[in-house]
């Protein structure tokens, strides 16, 4: 099973790695994520190959020292909901 | 201007970073790259955010110790041709 989100620091961020059975599944997930990103005007950093996607979510909170808040966990959960 | 491809070692690979003016330009490039990847059955590792794409091309040559060859430079050149 895929790992859940990891809360990392310096800088504050949420990270998750997803693995897929084939390129079609990877592509389908990325298409859904693109729609979600556009809806929310929020673009995670995405790293992917044929059968994996690594996601990094920067905090949405502003200021000099942004921290991960409930809003970020909520966005992460909405990404989780895109996975079959 | 964007940097050209860099030939790196351990493991052997070609890398390039591309920057785009906005998300639409990034997205257009990624769509073209997806078509090229499917045509050639060759999937670079791709890392991207709203306005950048980092590409890593593993050598197409096989064996225990694959090295970057002309075939890889040719594929890299075909990726370059996708950039406006």
Backbone of each chain as nested JSON, in Angstrom:
{
  "chains": [
    {"id": "A", "residues": [
      {"number": 1, "name": "UNK", "atoms": {"N": [0.85, -1.197, 0.0], "CA": [0.0, 0.0, 0.0], "C": [0.889, 1.252, 0.0]}},
      {"number": 2, "name": "UNK", "atoms": {"N": [0.367, 2.303, -0.599], "CA": [1.118, 3.546, -0.638], "C": [1.265, 4.146, 0.751]}},
      {"number": 3, "name": "UNK", "atoms": {"N": [2.328, 4.886, 0.929], "CA": [2.553, 5.594, 2.194], "C": [1.585, 6.776, 2.299]}},
      {"number": 4, "name": "UNK", "atoms": {"N": [1.207, 7.161, 3.525], "CA": [0.401, 8.376, 3.704], "C": [1.294, 9.627, 3.536]}},
      {"number": 5, "name": "UNK", "atoms": {"N": [0.711, 10.766, 3.734], "CA": [1.457, 12.015, 3.648], "C": [2.436, 12.138, 4.814]}},
      {"number": 6, "name": "UNK", "atoms": {"N": [3.584, 12.7, 4.515], "CA": [4.587, 12.977, 5.536], "C": [4.728, 14.482, 5.696]}},
      {"number": 7, "name": "UNK", "atoms": {"N": [4.675, 14.938, 6.924], "CA": [4.858, 16.363, 7.206], "C": [6.35, 16.612, 7.423]}},
      {"number": 8, "name": "UNK", "atoms": {"N": [6.968, 17.379, 6.533], "CA": [8.402, 17.656, 6.648], "C": [8.636, 19.126, 6.972]}},
      {"number": 9, "name": "UNK", "atoms": {"N": [9.841, 19.413, 7.45], "CA": [10.16, 20.79, 7.849], "C": [11.393, 21.334, 7.128]}},
      {"number": 10, "name": "UNK", "atoms": {"N": [11.575, 22.651, 7.271], "CA": [12.715, 23.348, 6.667], "C": [12.858, 23.022, 5.185]}},
      {"number": 11, "name": "UNK", "atoms": {"N": [12.015, 23.489, 4.28], "CA": [10.796, 24.244, 4.587], "C": [9.632, 23.308, 4.921]}},
      {"number": 12, "name": "UNK", "atoms": {"N": [8.652, 23.874, 5.593], "CA": [7.433, 23.132, 5.924], "C": [6.746, 22.655, 4.649]}},
      {"number": 13, "name": "UNK", "atoms": {"N": [6.353, 21.387, 4.658], "CA": [5.671, 20.84, 3.482], "C": [5.055, 19.486, 3.799]}},
      {"number": 14, "name": "UNK", "atoms": {"N": [4.135, 19.08, 2.947], "CA": [3.596, 17.717, 2.999], "C": [4.096, 16.962, 1.771]}},
      {"number": 15, "name": "UNK", "atoms": {"N": [4.491, 15.715, 1.96], "CA": [4.97, 14.922, 0.833], "C": [4.274, 13.565, 0.804]}},
      {"number": 16, "name": "UNK", "atoms": {"N": [4.027, 13.088, -0.412], "CA": [3.502, 11.727, -0.547], "C": [3.984, 11.094, -1.832]}},
      {"number": 17, "name": "UNK", "atoms": {"N": [4.297, 9.794, -1.749], "CA": [4.653, 9.029, -2.945], "C": [3.527, 8.053, -3.258]}},
      {"number": 18, "name": "UNK", "atoms": {"N": [3.131, 8.035, -4.527], "CA": [2.099, 7.096, -4.988], "C": [2.689, 6.191, -6.054]}},
      {"number": 19, "name": "UNK", "atoms": {"N": [2.322, 4.931, -6.03], "CA": [2.774, 3.99, -7.062], "C": [1.552, 3.488, -7.832]}},
      {"number": 20, "name": "UNK", "atoms": {"N": [1.741, 3.295, -9.116], "CA": [0.641, 2.847, -9.973], "C": [1.051, 1.598, -10.735]}},
      {"number": 21, "name": "UNK", "atoms": {"N": [0.044, 0.844, -11.16], "CA": [0.343, -0.445, -11.797], "C": [0.901, -0.262, -13.206]}},
      {"number": 22, "name": "UNK", "atoms": {"N": [0.491, 0.8, -13.876], "CA": [0.987, 1.018, -15.238], "C": [0.872, 2.506, -15.599]}},
      {"number": 23, "name": "UNK", "atoms": {"N": [1.341, 2.837, -16.775], "CA": [1.369, 4.241, -17.177], "C": [-0.039, 4.814, -17.321]}},
      {"number": 24, "name": "UNK", "atoms": {"N": [-0.979, 4.016, -17.782], "CA": [-2.344, 4.504, -17.916], "C": [-2.913, 4.981, -16.582]}},
      {"number": 25, "name": "UNK", "atoms": {"N": [-2.647, 4.215, -15.528], "CA": [-3.145, 4.586, -14.195], "C": [-2.459, 5.866, -13.713]}},
      {"number": 26, "name": "UNK", "atoms": {"N": [-1.153, 5.977, -13.976], "CA": [-0.412, 7.186, -13.605], "C": [-1.007, 8.396, -14.318]}},
      {"number": 27, "name": "UNK", "atoms": {"N": [-1.233, 8.217, -15.603], "CA": [-1.738, 9.303, -16.43], "C": [-3.135, 9.743, -15.996]}},
      {"number": 28, "name": "UNK", "atoms": {"N": [-3.974, 8.772, -15.669], "CA": [-5.334, 9.08, -15.219], "C": [-5.293, 9.901, -13.925]}},
      {"number": 29, "name": "UNK", "atoms": {"N": [-4.438, 9.494, -13.011], "CA": [-4.312, 10.244, -11.756], "C": [-3.825, 11.675, -12.034]}},
      {"number": 30, "name": "UNK", "atoms": {"N": [-2.826, 11.811, -12.892], "CA": [-2.275, 13.15, -13.172], "C": [-3.32, 14.053, -13.826]}},
      {"number": 31, "name": "UNK", "atoms": {"N": [-4.173, 13.468, -14.653], "CA": [-5.236, 14.271, -15.278], "C": [-6.235, 14.772, -14.234]}},
      {"number": 32, "name": "UNK", "atoms": {"N": [-6.582, 13.887, -13.314], "CA": [-7.504, 14.298, -12.245], "C": [-6.87, 15.375, -11.365]}},
      {"number": 33, "name": "UNK", "atoms": {"N": [-5.588, 15.185, -11.083], "CA": [-4.881, 16.157, -10.238], "C": [-4.814, 17.518, -10.925]}},
      {"number": 34, "name": "UNK", "atoms": {"N": [-4.644, 17.494, -12.247], "CA": [-4.594, 18.744, -13.0], "C": [-5.92, 19.499, -12.865]}},
      {"number": 35, "name": "UNK", "atoms": {"N": [-7.025, 18.77, -12.965], "CA": [-8.335, 19.417, -12.82], "C": [-8.512, 20.003, -11.422]}},
      {"number": 36, "name": "UNK", "atoms": {"N": [-8.122, 19.226, -10.42], "CA": [-8.226, 19.708, -9.039], "C": [-7.358, 20.955, -8.84]}},
      {"number": 37, "name": "UNK", "atoms": {"N": [-6.137, 20.927, -9.376], "CA": [-5.228, 22.073, -9.237], "C": [-5.838, 23.326, -9.842]}},
      {"number": 38, "name": "UNK", "atoms": {"N": [-6.445, 23.152, -11.008], "CA": [-7.031, 24.31, -11.683], "C": [-8.242, 24.832, -10.922]}},
      {"number": 39, "name": "UNK", "atoms": {"N": [-9.057, 23.915, -10.412], "CA": [-10.216, 24.33, -9.613], "C": [-9.796, 25.159, -8.407]}},
      {"number": 40, "name": "UNK", "atoms": {"N": [-8.727, 24.718, -7.762], "CA": [-8.317, 25.33, -6.495], "C": [-7.177, 26.337, -6.681]}},
      {"number": 41, "name": "UNK", "atoms": {"N": [-6.737, 26.513, -7.93], "CA": [-5.579, 27.384, -8.212], "C": [-4.407, 27.055, -7.302]}},
      {"number": 42, "name": "UNK", "atoms": {"N": [-4.178, 25.767, -7.165], "CA": [-3.128, 25.339, -6.264], "C": [-2.321, 24.226, -6.926]}},
      {"number": 43, "name": "UNK", "atoms": {"N": [-1.028, 24.454, -7.102], "CA": [-0.212, 23.567, -7.909], "C": [0.886, 22.925, -7.088]}},
      {"number": 44, "name": "UNK", "atoms": {"N": [0.705, 21.688, -6.684], "CA": [1.777, 21.004, -5.943], "C": [2.995, 20.814, -6.864]}},
      {"number": 45, "name": "UNK", "atoms": {"N": [4.16, 20.613, -6.268], "CA": [5.291, 20.148, -7.061], "C": [5.106, 18.655, -7.278]}},
      {"number": 46, "name": "UNK", "atoms": {"N": [5.255, 18.261, -8.528], "CA": [4.955, 16.886, -8.93], "C": [6.183, 16.299, -9.608]}},
      {"number": 47, "name": "UNK", "atoms": {"N": [6.559, 15.126, -9.198], "CA": [7.664, 14.42, -9.825], "C": [7.14, 13.052, -10.209]}},
      {"number": 48, "name": "UNK", "atoms": {"N": [7.267, 12.686, -11.495], "CA": [6.684, 11.385, -11.869], "C": [7.476, 10.687, -12.948]}},
      {"number": 49, "name": "UNK", "atoms": {"N": [7.31, 9.377, -12.973], "CA": [7.845, 8.545, -14.044], "C": [6.706, 7.674, -14.54]}},
      {"number": 50, "name": "UNK", "atoms": {"N": [7.018, 6.589, -15.194], "CA": [5.983, 5.784, -15.836], "C": [4.954, 5.28, -14.816]}},
      {"number": 51, "name": "UNK", "atoms": {"N": [5.416, 4.871, -13.646], "CA": [4.491, 4.234, -12.688], "C": [4.574, 4.8, -11.265]}},
      {"number": 52, "name": "UNK", "atoms": {"N": [5.032, 6.042, -11.124], "CA": [5.025, 6.636, -9.787], "C": [4.786, 8.145, -9.881]}},
      {"number": 53, "name": "UNK", "atoms": {"N": [4.298, 8.694, -8.791], "CA": [4.145, 10.15, -8.671], "C": [4.569, 10.555, -7.268]}},
      {"number": 54, "name": "UNK", "atoms": {"N": [5.483, 11.497, -7.158], "CA": [5.836, 12.088, -5.868], "C": [5.243, 13.487, -5.806]}},
      {"number": 55, "name": "UNK", "atoms": {"N": [4.576, 13.786, -4.691], "CA": [3.909, 15.076, -4.539], "C": [4.513, 15.848, -3.38]}},
      {"number": 56, "name": "UNK", "atoms": {"N": [4.714, 17.136, -3.582], "CA": [5.142, 18.018, -2.504], "C": [4.192, 19.202, -2.456]}},
      {"number": 57, "name": "UNK", "atoms": {"N": [3.565, 19.376, -1.302], "CA": [2.607, 20.472, -1.093], "C": [3.228, 21.532, -0.206]}},
      {"number": 58, "name": "UNK", "atoms": {"N": [3.433, 22.713, -0.746], "CA": [3.882, 23.835, 0.083], "C": [2.672, 24.38, 0.842]}},
      {"number": 59, "name": "UNK", "atoms": {"N": [2.884, 24.937, 2.033], "CA": [1.75, 25.47, 2.814], "C": [1.049, 26.594, 2.071]}},
      {"number": 60, "name": "UNK", "atoms": {"N": [-0.258, 26.686, 2.237], "CA": [-1.022, 27.737, 1.604], "C": [-0.947, 29.017, 2.45]}},
      {"number": 61, "name": "UNK", "atoms": {"N": [-0.594, 28.877, 3.713], "CA": [-0.538, 30.051, 4.599], "C": [0.586, 30.98, 4.139]}},
      {"number": 62, "name": "UNK", "atoms": {"N": [0.419, 32.258, 4.373], "CA": [1.396, 33.222, 3.853], "C": [2.315, 33.721, 4.958]}},
      {"number": 63, "name": "UNK", "atoms": {"N": [3.195, 34.651, 4.604], "CA": [4.101, 35.196, 5.607], "C": [5.507, 34.661, 5.415]}},
      {"number": 64, "name": "UNK", "atoms": {"N": [6.416, 35.103, 6.26], "CA": [7.825, 34.756, 6.124], "C": [8.11, 33.296, 6.427]}},
      {"number": 65, "name": "UNK", "atoms": {"N": [7.303, 32.732, 7.294], "CA": [7.599, 31.39, 7.768], "C": [6.339, 30.522, 7.734]}},
      {"number": 66, "name": "UNK", "atoms": {"N": [5.859, 30.207, 6.515], "CA": [4.588, 29.499, 6.406], "C": [4.655, 28.107, 7.029]}},
      {"number": 67, "name": "UNK", "atoms": {"N": [3.596, 27.706, 7.668], "CA": [3.523, 26.368, 8.264], "C": [2.333, 25.607, 7.691]}},
      {"number": 68, "name": "UNK", "atoms": {"N": [2.439, 24.296, 7.744], "CA": [1.354, 23.426, 7.293], "C": [0.168, 23.562, 8.245]}},
      {"number": 69, "name": "UNK", "atoms": {"N": [-1.004, 23.835, 7.68], "CA": [-2.211, 24.006, 8.497], "C": [-3.295, 23.031, 8.042]}},
      {"number": 70, "name": "UNK", "atoms": {"N": [-4.459, 23.149, 8.683], "CA": [-5.59, 22.294, 8.316], "C": [-5.963, 22.423, 6.844]}},
      {"number": 71, "name": "UNK", "atoms": {"N": [-5.796, 23.637, 6.297], "CA": [-6.134, 23.856, 4.886], "C": [-5.278, 22.973, 3.983]}},
      {"number": 72, "name": "UNK", "atoms": {"N": [-4.02, 22.763, 4.39], "CA": [-3.123, 21.911, 3.589], "C": [-3.504, 20.444, 3.721]}},
      {"number": 73, "name": "UNK", "atoms": {"N": [-3.841, 20.036, 4.939], "CA": [-4.272, 18.645, 5.116], "C": [-5.57, 18.376, 4.344]}},
      {"number": 74, "name": "UNK", "atoms": {"N": [-6.428, 19.386, 4.294], "CA": [-7.685, 19.216, 3.552], "C": [-7.402, 19.062, 2.056]}},
      {"number": 75, "name": "UNK", "atoms": {"N": [-6.456, 19.856, 1.534], "CA": [-6.106, 19.73, 0.117], "C": [-5.466, 18.36, -0.145]}},
      {"number": 76, "name": "UNK", "atoms": {"N": [-4.616, 17.92, 0.772], "CA": [-3.993, 16.599, 0.649], "C": [-5.071, 15.511, 0.61]}},
      {"number": 77, "name": "UNK", "atoms": {"N": [-6.083, 15.652, 1.467], "CA": [-7.156, 14.65, 1.491], "C": [-7.928, 14.659, 0.182]}},
      {"number": 78, "name": "UNK", "atoms": {"N": [-8.073, 15.834, -0.425], "CA": [-8.805, 15.878, -1.683], "C": [-7.973, 15.257, -2.816]}},
      {"number": 79, "name": "UNK", "atoms": {"N": [-6.652, 15.287, -2.672], "CA": [-5.796, 14.567, -3.627], "C": [-5.949, 13.053, -3.408]}},
      {"number": 80, "name": "UNK", "atoms": {"N": [-5.943, 12.638, -2.151], "CA": [-6.115, 11.205, -1.852], "C": [-7.389, 10.66, -2.506]}},
      {"number": 81, "name": "UNK", "atoms": {"N": [-8.412, 11.5, -2.515], "CA": [-9.703, 11.048, -3.047], "C": [-9.654, 10.816, -4.549]}},
      {"number": 82, "name": "UNK", "atoms": {"N": [-8.591, 11.273, -5.212], "CA": [-8.46, 11.075, -6.668], "C": [-7.904, 9.706, -7.011]}},
      {"number": 83, "name": "UNK", "atoms": {"N": [-7.33, 9.037, -6.008], "CA": [-6.706, 7.739, -6.261], "C": [-7.786, 6.668, -6.283]}},
      {"number": 84, "name": "UNK", "atoms": {"N": [-7.721, 5.785, -7.27], "CA": [-8.724, 4.705, -7.349], "C": [-8.626, 3.768, -6.159]}}
    ]},
    {"id": "B", "residues": [
      {"number": 1, "name": "UNK", "atoms": {"N": [17.65, 32.436, -20.821], "CA": [17.406, 31.27, -21.692], "C": [17.592, 29.997, -20.868]}},
      {"number": 2, "name": "UNK", "atoms": {"N": [16.876, 28.96, -21.271], "CA": [16.995, 27.683, -20.582], "C": [18.375, 27.066, -20.812]}},
      {"number": 3, "name": "UNK", "atoms": {"N": [18.79, 26.274, -19.844], "CA": [20.045, 25.539, -19.972], "C": [19.87, 24.382, -20.956]}},
      {"number": 4, "name": "UNK", "atoms": {"N": [20.966, 23.996, -21.625], "CA": [20.901, 22.789, -22.465], "C": [20.934, 21.526, -21.582]}},
      {"number": 5, "name": "UNK", "atoms": {"N": [20.947, 20.396, -22.219], "CA": [21.022, 19.129, -21.489], "C": [22.395, 18.966, -20.844]}},
      {"number": 6, "name": "UNK", "atoms": {"N": [22.375, 18.39, -19.667], "CA": [23.614, 18.072, -18.956], "C": [23.757, 16.557, -18.886]}},
      {"number": 7, "name": "UNK", "atoms": {"N": [24.938, 16.07, -19.257], "CA": [25.213, 14.63, -19.191], "C": [25.794, 14.335, -17.807]}},
      {"number": 8, "name": "UNK", "atoms": {"N": [25.06, 13.597, -16.984], "CA": [25.529, 13.27, -15.638], "C": [25.85, 11.784, -15.528]}},
      {"number": 9, "name": "UNK", "atoms": {"N": [26.621, 11.457, -14.468], "CA": [27.043, 10.07, -14.296], "C": [26.638, 9.51, -12.938]}},
      {"number": 10, "name": "UNK", "atoms": {"N": [26.788, 8.173, -12.828], "CA": [26.452, 7.461, -11.562], "C": [25.075, 7.821, -11.041]}},
      {"number": 11, "name": "UNK", "atoms": {"N": [23.978, 7.398, -11.645], "CA": [23.956, 6.672, -12.916], "C": [24.011, 7.627, -14.107]}},
      {"number": 12, "name": "UNK", "atoms": {"N": [24.404, 7.056, -15.245], "CA": [24.439, 7.828, -16.491], "C": [23.049, 8.354, -16.831]}},
      {"number": 13, "name": "UNK", "atoms": {"N": [22.984, 9.648, -17.183], "CA": [21.681, 10.223, -17.531], "C": [21.862, 11.584, -18.186]}},
      {"number": 14, "name": "UNK", "atoms": {"N": [20.837, 12.031, -18.859], "CA": [20.777, 13.407, -19.365], "C": [19.734, 14.157, -18.559]}},
      {"number": 15, "name": "UNK", "atoms": {"N": [20.055, 15.402, -18.199], "CA": [19.108, 16.21, -17.428], "C": [18.933, 17.581, -18.073]}},
      {"number": 16, "name": "UNK", "atoms": {"N": [17.708, 18.078, -17.997], "CA": [17.479, 19.459, -18.454], "C": [16.373, 20.108, -17.64]}},
      {"number": 17, "name": "UNK", "atoms": {"N": [16.564, 21.395, -17.338], "CA": [15.512, 22.187, -16.68], "C": [14.942, 23.191, -17.666]}},
      {"number": 18, "name": "UNK", "atoms": {"N": [13.618, 23.235, -17.732], "CA": [12.947, 24.203, -18.59], "C": [12.076, 25.107, -17.732]}},
      {"number": 19, "name": "UNK", "atoms": {"N": [12.051, 26.385, -18.075], "CA": [11.187, 27.331, -17.359], "C": [10.151, 27.881, -18.334]}},
      {"number": 20, "name": "UNK", "atoms": {"N": [8.964, 28.1, -17.822], "CA": [7.86, 28.586, -18.653], "C": [7.263, 29.845, -18.038]}},
      {"number": 21, "name": "UNK", "atoms": {"N": [6.616, 30.627, -18.908], "CA": [6.105, 31.917, -18.43], "C": [4.88, 31.753, -17.536]}},
      {"number": 22, "name": "UNK", "atoms": {"N": [4.099, 30.699, -17.767], "CA": [2.894, 30.502, -16.954], "C": [2.491, 29.036, -16.994]}},
      {"number": 23, "name": "UNK", "atoms": {"N": [1.455, 28.711, -16.239], "CA": [1.046, 27.309, -16.149], "C": [0.543, 26.774, -17.48]}},
      {"number": 24, "name": "UNK", "atoms": {"N": [-0.127, 27.606, -18.27], "CA": [-0.626, 27.154, -19.561], "C": [0.509, 26.666, -20.449]}},
      {"number": 25, "name": "UNK", "atoms": {"N": [1.62, 27.399, -20.455], "CA": [2.779, 27.016, -21.274], "C": [3.391, 25.709, -20.761]}},
      {"number": 26, "name": "UNK", "atoms": {"N": [3.458, 25.583, -19.437], "CA": [3.973, 24.343, -18.841], "C": [3.101, 23.165, -19.253]}},
      {"number": 27, "name": "UNK", "atoms": {"N": [1.81, 23.363, -19.144], "CA": [0.864, 22.304, -19.448], "C": [0.909, 21.89, -20.919]}},
      {"number": 28, "name": "UNK", "atoms": {"N": [1.045, 22.882, -21.796], "CA": [1.117, 22.587, -23.228], "C": [2.358, 21.747, -23.525]}},
      {"number": 29, "name": "UNK", "atoms": {"N": [3.482, 22.129, -22.931], "CA": [4.706, 21.353, -23.133], "C": [4.525, 19.922, -22.623]}},
      {"number": 30, "name": "UNK", "atoms": {"N": [3.938, 19.764, -21.442], "CA": [3.768, 18.417, -20.865], "C": [2.848, 17.55, -21.726]}},
      {"number": 31, "name": "UNK", "atoms": {"N": [1.846, 18.168, -22.323], "CA": [0.955, 17.396, -23.209], "C": [1.698, 16.913, -24.45]}},
      {"number": 32, "name": "UNK", "atoms": {"N": [2.53, 17.787, -24.996], "CA": [3.313, 17.381, -26.166], "C": [4.294, 16.269, -25.797]}},
      {"number": 33, "name": "UNK", "atoms": {"N": [4.901, 16.421, -24.638], "CA": [5.87, 15.416, -24.178], "C": [5.185, 14.068, -23.959]}},
      {"number": 34, "name": "UNK", "atoms": {"N": [3.958, 14.123, -23.476], "CA": [3.217, 12.877, -23.263], "C": [2.988, 12.153, -24.594]}},
      {"number": 35, "name": "UNK", "atoms": {"N": [2.622, 12.912, -25.605], "CA": [2.419, 12.288, -26.922], "C": [3.717, 11.688, -27.453]}},
      {"number": 36, "name": "UNK", "atoms": {"N": [4.794, 12.429, -27.318], "CA": [6.098, 11.926, -27.781], "C": [6.471, 10.658, -27.02]}},
      {"number": 37, "name": "UNK", "atoms": {"N": [6.257, 10.651, -25.705], "CA": [6.602, 9.487, -24.887], "C": [5.818, 8.264, -25.331]}},
      {"number": 38, "name": "UNK", "atoms": {"N": [4.549, 8.481, -25.622], "CA": [3.726, 7.347, -26.037], "C": [4.137, 6.837, -27.407]}},
      {"number": 39, "name": "UNK", "atoms": {"N": [4.465, 7.769, -28.328], "CA": [4.928, 7.357, -29.66], "C": [6.18, 6.491, -29.568]}},
      {"number": 40, "name": "UNK", "atoms": {"N": [7.077, 6.898, -28.677], "CA": [8.391, 6.243, -28.622], "C": [8.47, 5.219, -27.487]}},
      {"number": 41, "name": "UNK", "atoms": {"N": [7.382, 5.072, -26.742], "CA": [7.372, 4.172, -25.573], "C": [8.553, 4.453, -24.656]}},
      {"number": 42, "name": "UNK", "atoms": {"N": [8.776, 5.726, -24.458], "CA": [9.935, 6.111, -23.659], "C": [9.513, 7.206, -22.693]}},
      {"number": 43, "name": "UNK", "atoms": {"N": [9.668, 6.963, -21.409], "CA": [9.111, 7.847, -20.39], "C": [10.209, 8.439, -19.523]}},
      {"number": 44, "name": "UNK", "atoms": {"N": [10.584, 9.674, -19.773], "CA": [11.586, 10.329, -18.909], "C": [11.014, 10.516, -17.501]}},
      {"number": 45, "name": "UNK", "atoms": {"N": [11.884, 10.663, -16.524], "CA": [11.417, 11.11, -15.219], "C": [11.186, 12.61, -15.314]}},
      {"number": 46, "name": "UNK", "atoms": {"N": [10.036, 13.027, -14.842], "CA": [9.607, 14.419, -15.003], "C": [9.271, 14.992, -13.636]}},
      {"number": 47, "name": "UNK", "atoms": {"N": [9.795, 16.158, -13.36], "CA": [9.485, 16.843, -12.116], "C": [9.01, 18.234, -12.505]}},
      {"number": 48, "name": "UNK", "atoms": {"N": [7.816, 18.616, -12.061], "CA": [7.344, 19.923, -12.5], "C": [6.517, 20.634, -11.438]}},
      {"number": 49, "name": "UNK", "atoms": {"N": [6.47, 21.941, -11.572], "CA": [5.595, 22.784, -10.775], "C": [4.851, 23.692, -11.738]}},
      {"number": 50, "name": "UNK", "atoms": {"N": [4.315, 24.778, -11.244], "CA": [3.471, 25.626, -12.086], "C": [4.204, 26.141, -13.323]}},
      {"number": 51, "name": "UNK", "atoms": {"N": [5.464, 26.513, -13.143], "CA": [6.182, 27.146, -14.274], "C": [7.561, 26.548, -14.552]}},
      {"number": 52, "name": "UNK", "atoms": {"N": [7.776, 25.303, -14.167], "CA": [9.055, 24.673, -14.526], "C": [8.86, 23.188, -14.752]}},
      {"number": 53, "name": "UNK", "atoms": {"N": [9.786, 22.628, -15.532], "CA": [9.826, 21.172, -15.734], "C": [11.286, 20.736, -15.693]}},
      {"number": 54, "name": "UNK", "atoms": {"N": [11.588, 19.769, -14.845], "CA": [12.909, 19.138, -14.847], "C": [12.782, 17.754, -15.457]}},
      {"number": 55, "name": "UNK", "atoms": {"N": [13.69, 17.454, -16.387], "CA": [13.639, 16.176, -17.092], "C": [14.891, 15.367, -16.825]}},
      {"number": 56, "name": "UNK", "atoms": {"N": [14.72, 14.08, -16.602], "CA": [15.852, 13.163, -16.476], "C": [15.628, 12.002, -17.431]}},
      {"number": 57, "name": "UNK", "atoms": {"N": [16.582, 11.823, -18.333], "CA": [16.505, 10.751, -19.332], "C": [17.493, 9.655, -18.983]}},
      {"number": 58, "name": "UNK", "atoms": {"N": [16.988, 8.486, -18.67], "CA": [17.87, 7.337, -18.461], "C": [18.289, 6.801, -19.839]}},
      {"number": 59, "name": "UNK", "atoms": {"N": [19.489, 6.226, -19.95], "CA": [19.951, 5.704, -21.248], "C": [19.014, 4.612, -21.755]}},
      {"number": 60, "name": "UNK", "atoms": {"N": [18.855, 4.559, -23.074], "CA": [18.021, 3.522, -23.671], "C": [18.826, 2.236, -23.836]}},
      {"number": 61, "name": "UNK", "atoms": {"N": [20.132, 2.332, -23.819], "CA": [20.97, 1.134, -23.996], "C": [20.786, 0.206, -22.806]}},
      {"number": 62, "name": "UNK", "atoms": {"N": [20.927, -1.091, -23.044], "CA": [20.663, -2.07, -21.999], "C": [21.958, -2.605, -21.389]}},
      {"number": 63, "name": "UNK", "atoms": {"N": [21.821, -3.528, -20.458], "CA": [22.992, -4.14, -19.837], "C": [23.182, -3.644, -18.43]}},
      {"number": 64, "name": "UNK", "atoms": {"N": [24.203, -4.117, -17.773], "CA": [24.42, -3.802, -16.357], "C": [24.83, -2.352, -16.146]}},
      {"number": 65, "name": "UNK", "atoms": {"N": [25.491, -1.802, -17.136], "CA": [26.069, -0.479, -16.96], "C": [25.746, 0.417, -18.147]}},
      {"number": 66, "name": "UNK", "atoms": {"N": [24.459, 0.773, -18.291], "CA": [24.055, 1.521, -19.488], "C": [24.695, 2.908, -19.541]}},
      {"number": 67, "name": "UNK", "atoms": {"N": [25.065, 3.314, -20.738], "CA": [25.651, 4.642, -20.923], "C": [24.814, 5.452, -21.907]}},
      {"number": 68, "name": "UNK", "atoms": {"N": [24.928, 6.758, -21.799], "CA": [24.236, 7.669, -22.715], "C": [24.858, 7.54, -24.105]}},
      {"number": 69, "name": "UNK", "atoms": {"N": [24.0, 7.311, -25.106], "CA": [24.483, 7.159, -26.483], "C": [23.79, 8.164, -27.408]}},
      {"number": 70, "name": "UNK", "atoms": {"N": [24.11, 8.058, -28.695], "CA": [23.498, 8.942, -29.686], "C": [21.975, 8.856, -29.668]}},
      {"number": 71, "name": "UNK", "atoms": {"N": [21.463, 7.641, -29.401], "CA": [20.003, 7.462, -29.367], "C": [19.37, 8.355, -28.291]}},
      {"number": 72, "name": "UNK", "atoms": {"N": [20.083, 8.516, -27.185], "CA": [19.561, 9.357, -26.098], "C": [19.628, 10.833, -26.466]}},
      {"number": 73, "name": "UNK", "atoms": {"N": [20.737, 11.222, -27.105], "CA": [20.833, 12.624, -27.532], "C": [19.764, 12.937, -28.586]}},
      {"number": 74, "name": "UNK", "atoms": {"N": [19.46, 11.946, -29.426], "CA": [18.425, 12.151, -30.446], "C": [17.057, 12.336, -29.786]}},
      {"number": 75, "name": "UNK", "atoms": {"N": [16.768, 11.532, -28.759], "CA": [15.494, 11.682, -28.057], "C": [15.444, 13.036, -27.349]}},
      {"number": 76, "name": "UNK", "atoms": {"N": [16.553, 13.429, -26.753], "CA": [16.621, 14.738, -26.092], "C": [16.342, 15.857, -27.104]}},
      {"number": 77, "name": "UNK", "atoms": {"N": [16.901, 15.714, -28.293], "CA": [16.692, 16.738, -29.327], "C": [15.22, 16.782, -29.741]}},
      {"number": 78, "name": "UNK", "atoms": {"N": [14.57, 15.615, -29.76], "CA": [13.152, 15.61, -30.13], "C": [12.298, 16.241, -29.027]}},
      {"number": 79, "name": "UNK", "atoms": {"N": [12.762, 16.176, -27.795], "CA": [12.075, 16.9, -26.71], "C": [12.288, 18.411, -26.88]}},
      {"number": 80, "name": "UNK", "atoms": {"N": [13.51, 18.797, -27.201], "CA": [13.79, 20.228, -27.412], "C": [12.858, 20.818, -28.466]}},
      {"number": 81, "name": "UNK", "atoms": {"N": [12.564, 20.009, -29.467], "CA": [11.735, 20.497, -30.571], "C": [10.292, 20.768, -30.132]}},
      {"number": 82, "name": "UNK", "atoms": {"N": [9.922, 20.289, -28.938], "CA": [8.557, 20.519, -28.44], "C": [8.395, 21.886, -27.796]}},
      {"number": 83, "name": "UNK", "atoms": {"N": [9.528, 22.521, -27.486], "CA": [9.48, 23.811, -26.793], "C": [9.226, 24.909, -27.813]}},
      {"number": 84, "name": "UNK", "atoms": {"N": [8.303, 25.795, -27.482], "CA": [7.99, 26.897, -28.417], "C": [9.195, 27.795, -28.625]}}
    ]}
  ]
}
